[in-house]
Amino acid sequence: MQCLKFDLPTNMERGLPLVLIFQNCNCSRVFWDKRISQEVSGDALGEEFKGYVFKIMGGCDKQGFPMKQGVLTPGRVRLLLSRGTPCFRGYGRRNGERRRKSVRGCIVSPDLSVLNLVIVKKGDNDLPGLTDVEKPRMRGPKRASKIRKLFNLSKEDDVRKYVNTYRRTFTTKAGKNVSKAPKIQRLVTPLTLQRKRARISDKKKRIAKAKAEAAEYQKLLASRLKEQRERRSESLAKKRSRLSAASKPSTLA
């Protein structure tokens, strides 16, 4: 196996990844025959990783085939996958269509080129560019319910003034200072309630109008059918009278 790349997140909770390349290939032997979600001590990687505990999250080989959880083999297999399952995005497929795709098992082998790790326990020393730098989230939530959950607010509290806590201030190319905050989605205000009441009343009016028009149509249809029956009965009566008048002379003769 060539030099293995270790993909580590720069922030334990959220952040950009950092790829570490070790020239000493013997240090990666500690990860061999380990499975996904298994924890491994980082003492074998070097003195700077002493005390660290890593969790294996996945990886891929030199051809780019990813590891799949639940496939207990160190090599490559071909599985029948459907859309939405891991290792198969399935864009442009029909609903329910399955394809046979090549994936690697969940056991780490020497054929891997990149191994994804997550820091479970921090060691004695800080890693440069990994644990010594905090990269906070640039943007907060936009949905009103998630903002309430973030600040532990009730339904009576105003959400709009809490968005200013993560308002960003920056300078444009023209040299103008601009502050920007996310637009709150699904925010319940008196105006939205008024619009909702207007929609409901409009819907009720449309339903009442449709019912009135349907009743008027049924009334008109009943009158037309009654007139049609009356005309039919009159025509039948005239026809019977003509037939009876035509049959009377023949009976007298």
Secondary structure, DSSP 8 states (H G I E B T S, - for coil): ----EEEEESSSSS--EEEEE-S-GGGGGGGTT-BTT-EEESGGG-GGGTT-EEEEEEEEETT--BB-TT---SSEEEEEEETTSTT---TT--TT-EEEEEEE-SB--TTEEEEEEEEEE--SS--TTTTS-----SS---BHHHHHHHHT--TTS-STTTGGGG-EEEE-TTS-EEEE----BS---HHHHHHHHHHHHHHHHHHHHHHHHHHHHHHHHHHHHHHHHHHHHHHHHHHHHHHHHHHHHHHH-
